[in-house]
Amino acid sequence: MASSCSFTSPLCTWLVAACMSFTCGSRDPHQPPSVLRRYTNNKREGLSAARRRKLSAKCGVGGEVVNGSLVSSFSGSSHSIQSLMASCLPFEPCNEYYSSVSSLGFFGDNGFSSFFGSNNSTATLNRRQRRLRLNRVTRSGEAMAVAVQPDEEVTTKKKPHMKQRRVVVTGMGLVSPLGHEPDVFYNNLLEGVSGISEIETFDCTSFPTKIAAEIKSFSTDGWVAPKLSKRMDKFMLYLLTAGKKALADGGITEDVMNELDKSKCGVLIGSGLGGMKVFYDAIEALRISYKKMNPFCVPFATTNMGSAMLAMDLGWMGPNYSISTACATSNFCILNAANHIIRGEANVMLCGGSDAAVIPIGLGGFVACRALSQRNNDPTKASRPWDINRDGFVMGEGAGVLLLEELEHAKKRGAKIYAEFRGGSFTSDAYHMTEPHPDGVGVILCIEKALAHSGVSREDVNYINAHATSTPAGDIKEYQALIHCFGQNRGLRVNSTKSMIGHLLGAAGAVEAIAVVQAIRTGWIHPNINLENPDAVVDTNVLVGPKKERLEVKAALSNSFGFGGHNSSIIFSPYK
């Protein structure tokens, strides 16, 4: 008997479930299925002949109800069964049912009746046999009623609406041409100090460009193990140092670290060019023999290894990777880190960027692109965004790292909150490898999407730290996009940190984000230096002048764009 039930289950299960689920007229969804209810009642009381005929007529099924059952209705030809399906069911049988029919021939004139028994054989069953058969049918129907009533039983519950998690800045760390502490760095910016000078780390007499925003003095003492300091590329040393300084600035002491849920702590610090010096040295060693190559040359050259090494050092097991989108890298990392917190995948994230490309191969590559300024006789005047005499950008190096934290998590541990991260966006120009789109549509779209994502109204944006690298085309295209989006804003102020520190490539966005947070904290915005003869298309009433200015920042936008048409915009505001 068990094997018989198993053999016929696709048909039997579907038919019994169907009978248990059809409704002859309307019924209360909280009541049991009508057939089961009738069977239970009729078992006790029985049905009159008229009642049986009425039930049969309503359901459009041939045959009669015998002793309160529908077994006789299943007997007979395939026409009766198909009538049941057509008249009572609002759905089609499943594929398994059709395959059962085709393979077993249940709906043949003789096959189906032999399975359930003919009218005559049913009539000759004794009372005990009929009861056993009815119980089997009822139990099968009870088991499968759920499968054919998804509107009642299989209801997907909506998740309760949860208030979006807020993200705040609780720590900052950097290594830059103007200092390695946030306050020292920003005070130099406010005073209009330039970090650009002649290159000293290698002989560049054969290059047309001999200047850069080079880091002259830097020590990893207390931040990176001496053994690693000798082997790592500078971009990794800058990254590890800035990352640990951000933790210290954020009050993440050893005791606090022990209390953190490390599975909810992540690192997302990228690099535009990675370990170029390590890779360059490996190529030089290979000219002699592969045996002379640094065994760490491959891992220490990859852009992800800085984040990985910092996470290993801290034991942080949350999101850990890097993004490389050329000079837009930092903003991409910051926004993605914030999104991990918003989605609940992390409570704390170290994020930003690092690059150290002021080496022969880096300088030579950008010279070949004809992208660099050649104002070698006056280095401090070389980077001059929006000035009519600009002739290209100045390379810089360094790292910037923000400690982002979920608001309630920060409040619980008593962290100081510098600013709130509101949101941002990315877009692609999809136009040219190095040139901006002539209409600025990619930048405009990026800004519009950043405003939408952050929930900040355009009227509230009164400070913009522009990407403005001091290139002839890029400065103007960005300026026009900013005026398109914010031209009606009263009191709008725009400046470029690159006028003093040059272009830090993949680290630029993070170091400039620190400048934005410092502007929010202090109420002062830094000047644009070297803006002596503004380009004819710019409005000097929008651009910050040669001196620092007082400004109560309501919302600040920071742009970063990169080779490949990568656009990014992020927004900060005071925490309230």
N, C-alpha and C positions, 0 to 999 in steps of 0.2 A: 504493500500500500504506500509505503514511503517512497518507493521508487516511482510509482505511478504519479504521485503528487509532484515530485520533482520533475518528471518528464513533461507534465502538462502545465507547469506553473505559469509560463508567459500568458497563455490564453485564460487560464482559470483566474489568475490574479487580476488581469485587466477587466474581465467581464464582471467578476464579483465586485471589484472596486467601482466599476461603472454603475452597477445597480445600486450600490450603497450611496452613490453621490448624486443620482438624478433627482430632480424635484418635480413632483406633479403639482404645479402651481407654486405659490410662494410659501416659504417656511421661515421660521425664526432661526437665525444662524446659530443661536445658542442651544437649540434643541438638537437631539441626535438625528441622524439621517432618517428620512421618512420610511424607507423600507424596513430598517431595523426597528423603528418605533412600531410600525404596523405588526411586524412579526412578534414583537414582545406582547403587544396588546392582544393580538389574535390568538396567541398561544394560550392566554388565559381565558379569553371570552369567546373566541371563534368569530367567524364572519358570516353574515347572511348571504344568500345567493346573490341578491341584488347588489350588495356591497362588493362582492367579488367581481361581478360583471362590470360595475362602475369603475373599479380600479383598473381592470383589464382594458377597458375602453379608453380611459384617460392616457394610459401609457402607450397605447398603440401596439400592444404585444399580443400575439396569438397565444391561445392556451388559457388555462384557468389557474387560479391560486388554489393549491391543494393543501388543505389543513394549514392554512396561513403561510404557505411557502410559495416561492416563485420558481420552484424547480420545474414544474410542468411547463412554465413559459419558456424555458430554455430548450425544451424538447422539440423535436420536429425538424422542419426543413431550415435551410440557411436563410430563407426569406424572412422567417420570424425573427431570427437573430439580427439580420441587417435592418429590419424595421425598428428594433429596439435602439440600435445605434443611431439611426437617422433621426428618430423622433425625440429621443430623450437626451442625447449627449451633445454638448456644444464644442466638442473637441474630437480630434482624430486619434485613433489608436497609435501606440508607439511603434517604432521600427522592429522591436523585438517581437511584438505581437504579430506583425505582418510576416516576419520570417517564420514564426511558429505555424501560421496558417499555411504558408506555401510548402513547408517541409512536412507537415503532418496531415494536411487536408481536413482540418477540423470542421470547415464549413461545407463539406460535401453533404449530400443528402443522407448518407448513411454514417459518415464519420462522426458528426457532431452528436447524433442521437445515440451512437454507440458509446460515446464518451460519457454523456450524462444519463443515458438510458431513455427508452421510449416512454410514451404516455402509459402504455400498458404495463411495462415493467415497473414503472414508478407506482402505479396503482396497486400492484400486487405486493409491494413492500409492507412488511409488518410495521407496527407503530414504533418499535425500538430502532429499526433501520432508518425509518424516515427522520426520527429525532436526531440520530447521529449525523445523517447527511445535512440536515438543516443547521445543526451546530457548526459543522465544518464550513458551510457557506457563510454563516454569520461571522464566525471568527475571522475568516479570510477577508470579509468586507470590512470588519473593524480595523484590521491591520492596514488595509490599503486605502481607507477613506482619506487619509492625510495626503496621499500621493496625487489624488485627483481633485483636491480642493485647495490649491495654493493661495487663493484669495483669502481663505480663512485661517489656514494652518501655517503656511510658509510665508509669513509676512516679514519683510526686511525692516528692522527697526532703525530709524534714523538716529544718528549720534546726537546727543544734546549739544546745543550751540555752546561753544567755549570762547571766552574772550581771548583775542590774540595776545600771545606773549610779547612783552615789550623787551627791547634790547638796549642796553646802555653801555657806555664806555667807562670802564673803571680803572684802566691802566694804560700807560703809553711808554714805549721804549724806542730809541733810535740811535743810529750811528750815521752822522752826516758831515758834510764839509764845514758846517757852522756850529759843530758841537755835538756831544753825545748824550746830552740830557735835555729833556723837553723844554725846560725853562731857559737854559742857556741858548739853545737853538732859537727859540722864539724871540728872546730879547735881541739877539743879533739880527733877526729879520726885521723887528720893529725899528731898529737903528739903521737899517739900510746897508748892512755890512755884506760885502760880496765874498763868496767862498771860492771864486775862480782865480786861478793863477797858472803859471807855467808848470808843465808836467816835470816831475822830478824822479819818478820811480824807474824810468828807462830813458834811453837816448832817443829823442824824436826829431833830431835835426833834419832827417831826410823826409819828414812828413810836412805837408803844407799847413796842417793844424798842429800847434804845439802847446795848446792850453786845454785845461779841463778843471772841473770842480773836484779836485783830488783830495782824498783824506790823508793829511800829512802825518798825523800821529794817532795811533790806535793800539790799545792793549786788550788782550783777552784775559788778563790776570783776574782770577776770581770768578770768571764766567765760563771758560772752556778749559778742559784738561790740557796741560802742556803737550802731551803726546799727540793729541788730536790737532792742536794748533799748528804743529809742524807739517802735518800731512794735508789738512783741509784747504780747499779753495777759499779765497777771501769772502766770496759771497756767502758761504756757509758760516764763516766766523762772524761776519756782520749779523747774520740772521740769528744765530744762537745767542749772541750777546744782546741784541735788541729784544729778543723774545724774553730772556730772563730778566732784563731790566723792566720790561712791561709788567711782569709778574711782581717784581719787587715794588714797583710804583703802585700796583693795585692792591698791595697789602697781603699778597699770598705768601705768608710766612710758612715755615715748616709745619707749624701746628695747624694752620688753615689747610695746607696741602693734605695733611693726614685725614682731615674731615671730608675732603671732596670725594664725590662719587666719580672716580676716574674714568668710568665707562661713559660719563656724560661730559668729559673734558676733551677738547680736540685742538688740533693744530692745522691751519690752512695758510701757509706762507709760500708764495710763489716766487718765481724768478723769470725774467725775460730771456736771459742768455745762459744761466747756470754757471757751471765751473769752467769757464773758458781758459783760465790760467792753468789749471790742472791738465786739461785736455791738450793745450798748446805745448806744455812741458812734455807730455807723453809722446807727442808727435816728434819733438826734437830728440827725445831719447830713442825713439824707434829708428831714427836715422843711423844710430850706432848698432843697436840690437834690441830686440823685444825684451831681453833679459834686464835691460836698464830701465824699463818702464815701471812707474809706480803701480803696485798691485791694486791700489785704490783708485786708479785714474778713472775707471768707468763709473763706479757708484758715486764718487765725489764730483763727477762732472754733470750728473743728471739733476734736473731742476727739482725733483721731489725729495732728494736726500736731505736737504736742510730741515724740512718739516719732519721727516722721519727721524732724524737724529735728535731733534728737540723733544719729540714725543717719547722716544726711548729714554732720554735723560730724565724726563718728568714722570714716566710711567703712565702717561695719558692714553687711554684706549678708545677714545671716541673717534669722530671723523678725523682722518689724517691723510692729506694728499696735498698736491700743489696744482696750481693753474698757471699756464704760460700763454699770455695773450699780448706779447711784446710789451709796449709801454702802458697798456691798460691792465696789466697783470694784478697790481695791488687792489684796484677797485673790484675786480672780479672776485678776488679772494675774500675781501671784506664783505661783500654782499652775500656770497655763498655761505660764509661763516655765520652771518646773521640769520640767514634762512634756516640753517641747521638748528639754531636756537629757537626760532619762531615755530618750527615744526615739532619741537620737543625732543629732537635727537641729541641735543647737547644743552648744557647749562652755562658752560664757559668755553670760549674759543679764543685762541691766539691767532691773529690773522694779519696779513700785510704782504710785504715783498722785499726782496733783496737783490742787488746786482753789483758786480765789481768787474766792469769791462774796460777800465782804463789801463789797457795793456796793448802791446803792439798790434795784435790781431784784431782787437776791438776797435782801436783807433783807425787802423788801416781800412777795415770794412766800412766804417761810416764815411771815411774820406772818399772811398770809391763810390759811395752813394751820392756824393756831393751834397751831404746833408749838414756838414759842420761849418761853424763860423771859422774864419781865418784871420780874425782881428788879434793877431798874436802880439802886436806892439802895445795893446792896452787891454789885458785880459778881463779886468773888472768891468769894462764897458762892452764886452762881447755879447752877452745875453741881454737883449733889449726887445722884449715882446711889444708888438704894436708900433714900434718906432719905424719910421720910413727907411732907416739905414740898417735894419737888421739883415744879416746875411747867413743865417743858419743857427742851429742850436749848439750848445756847449755840453759835452759829455760830463756826467757826474757819476758818483758812486755812493753807496750807503745802503741802509736798511731802515724800515719803519715797521713797527708792530703795534697793533691795538689789542688790548684785552677787552673783549666783548663779553657781556654777561646778561643773563636773564634778570629782569628787574627785581623780582621777588627774591631770587637767590642772592643778589647783591645786597638787598636791604637786610636780609636775614643775617648775613655775616658782618653787617655794619660797614660795607665798602663805601668809599667816597665816590660819588658819581659826577663825572666831568660833563657829560652830554648824553643825549639820547640819539641812537641811530634810528632814523625814520624809514629808510628804504632806498631803493635804487633800481637801476635797469641796465640792460645791455642791448645793443643792436649791432648790425653789420651794414657798412656802406655798400658792400657787394659791387664795388666800382673799380678800385685800383689797388695795387699792392702797397704803394707808399703815399699816393696822393689822396687828399680828402675829396669827397663828392662835391662837385662844383655848386650844387644847389643846397648842400648842407642838410639834405633830407634825413640822413641817418642820425645825425646829431640831434636834430629837432625831435625826431621820433623817440630817441633815447631819453631826452629830457621830459617829454610828455609822459612817457611810460613810467619814469621815475617818480614824477608827481602823483600819478595815479596809484602806483604801488605804495607810496609813503602816506598817502592821504593828506599831503600838504598842499594848500592852495598856492597857485603861482603868485598871488599878491603878497603872501607871507615871506617869499624868498627875497631877502634884501642884501645877501652877500654871496658872491660866487668866486671860488678859487678856480680860475680857468686853467685849462691844459696849456694854452699859450706857450709854445716852445721857442719862439723867436725865429720861426721860418716864414718866408714871404707869403705862401699860400695858406698854411694852416691857421695862423693867427686870425686872419680876416674871415675865413669861413666859420670859425667858431664864434667870433664876435657877432657876425650877422645872425647866426642861429640863436645866440643869447638874446639879442635885441628882438628877434622874432617872437621869442617866448616870454620875455620879461621887460620888453621895451616900455611898457606902460607903468612899471613899478616905480613909485616915487622913492627916492633915496637909495636906489640900487647901487651897490658898489662892487667893482670887479677888480681883482688883482691876479698876479702870477708870481708864485713863489720861485719859479725858475729864473726870474731875473737876477736872483742872488745865488742860487745853488746849482744852476744849470739843470740838465735833464738827467735824473737818476734812473731812467729807463724803467725796468720792472718795479723798482722801489719808489718811483715818483709819487704814485697815488697815495701810498701809505704815509709817506713823509708829509705830503700836502694835507692829508686828512688830519694829521697831528696839528698842523698849522691852523686848520679850521677849528678843531676842538679848542685850541689855545685862544683863538679869537673869541669863541663863545665864552670861555672861562674869564678872560681878562677884560673884554669889552673894547679891545684895540685890534685894528686890522693893519697889516704891514703895508708899506708903500710898494709902488712899481718903480724900481730904479732904472735909470738909463732911458726913460721915456722923454726924450728931449725934443724930438720932432715927430709928433704923432702922425700916423698914416691918415691920409685925407678922409678915409671912410669911417673913422672911429670918432665917437663923441667923448671928449675928455671929461665931460660932466658925469659920465658913468664910470670911467676908470679912476682908480685911486691915484693920487699924485705922488710926488717924490718924498712925502713925509707920512708917517703913520697917522691914522685917523681914528677918532672915537666912533664906535658903532655898537648899539645894542642889537645883537644878531637875533632875529626872530626865527629864521631858517636859513641854512647855508647849503649850497650845492657845490660839489667838487667834481670836475670832469677829468677823465683820462682817456686818451685815444691811442691806438697802437697800429703799427704796420699790419696790413691785412684788412684794414677797414673796421677794426674793433672799436666800438664806442661804449663808454660806461659813464654813468652818472650816479652819485650817491648823495644822500641828504642827511644832515645832522641838525639838531635843534637843542636849545637849552632843555634840561630835564625839569619838568614841572609835575 
